[in-house]
Amino acid sequence: MDLIAVILMPGTPQAKSRGSAFALGWVLGLVIVNVIVASLGLGALLSGLNPSLTDPHRGHGAWIP
């Protein structure tokens, strides 16, 4: 579906603004997905290395060893 949009986009009357919005949407979408995946991976890494770092029973400052 995105390929069709890329092919048809240059032929529209407002190609420049719509093309820029399309590209910005793609970049923002990729950034959001990368942040979510990285945060999930970091959480899994921290809990796997030292479970006490993510222990909710330690209270505030649980990230301090």
N, C-alpha and C positions, 0 to 999 in steps of 0.2 A: 504494500500500500504506500509506503514511503517513497519507493522508487517511482511510482506514478506521480506523486506530488512533486518530486524533484524534476521529472521530465516536463510536467505541465506548468511549473512555476514560472519559467522565463517568459511564457507567452501571455501572462496576465497583465492587466493594465498597471497594477501596483506591484510589479515583480520585485523591485528593490526592497520595499518595506516588508512585504510578506516573506520574501526569501530570508531577510535578516531575522525576522521573528521566528521563522522555522528553524534556522540554524541556532539561534539563541535557546529555543526550546529544547533542541537536541543536546546542546552543551549542558544546560541546567539539569536535564534528566540524567545525563551520564554522571554529573557531579553528585547529584543526590544519591543515585544508586551506589556509587563508589564510597561515599561517606557511610552509608548504611552497612555495606559489606565490610568496610574497614573497621567500623566500630564493633560489629559482631565478631569479627576475627580477633580484634584486640581483647575483647572481653573473654573469648574462649582461650586465648593465649594466657591471659593473666590468671584465669581460674585453673588452668592446667598446670601452670608453673608453681603457683603458690596460692592454694585455696584460701588462706587466711586474708589475702589482699581484698577479696570480694565478699568476705564474711559479713553479713548484715548485723550480726550480734556484737561486733567489736565497737560499734558506735561511730562517732565522727572521727575523721582522720584515719580511717581504716587503711588508706593507701600508704600511710607512713609505716615503714617496717619496724 
